[in-house]
């Protein structure tokens, strides 16, 4: 069967099939809660996340501060709620930069072949030869800490996997009767790549992207943990874990709360990714 023969799955159908599975429905519910928290943080946070009360520093969880306070007397629950924002923003920036870059390079290499493929794939191999996180940390160290710099660093080190996958699929499509028929009726160039190749490459790229989301969240938290993420006093889960490790034996909840948030959010995206793989990948049973 030609790779071009695929069932078109509508977004509404995808949502219905995700919520039919208990595991993917649980993941979708977790993701929706995290998204709602990021949007409604100013309304549901009990305190200003940057408000310091030094007289109440390192307070244990209580009715006044449900998750306690940090070393500066800031309410942990409020900072945890606001911390969803930079984490999700960084994930969105990485997605917008990483996937299109990799897919674009892969489609060009797979369709044109020859010298174009050799140059683009050697560039891809060079980037893939470095450990992704170490290379991202090096980029951020050079460009300076910050949300956009962190997203750019993770994007520049994560696109090769998408390029290689898109190149293999595009090369197979190039030999198919589907593209031959499209070229016979005069569809060529950008119009062919955009309207006929890209839609057939996207499903597998979406699956890979969904599976990579939890890793992106962990990498973002790693940047924050090392002080290379958003700048203080902005609340961010990775930096909150780093602050909590300094007093982890006496006030363990300071590191445990953001660590648990990272764990649950990563788990939610993983469960949703499994559901998307079942729906979009016809080869997966």
Secondary structure, DSSP 8 states (H G I E B T S, - for coil): --TT------HHHHHHHHHHSHHHHHHHHHHHHHHHHHHHHHHH-SS-TT---GGGTT----SSSTT-B-TT--BHHHHHHHHHHHHHHHHHHHHHHHHHHHHHHHHHHHHH-HHHHHHHHHHHHHHHTS-HHHHHHHHHHHH-SSHHHHHHHHHHHHTHHHHHHHHHHHHHHHTSHHHHHHHHTT--HHHHIIIIIHHHHHHHHHHHHHHHHHHHHHHHHHHHHTT-SS-TTS--HHHHHHHHHTTTTT-THHHHHHHHHHHHHHHHHHHHHHHHHHHH-TT--
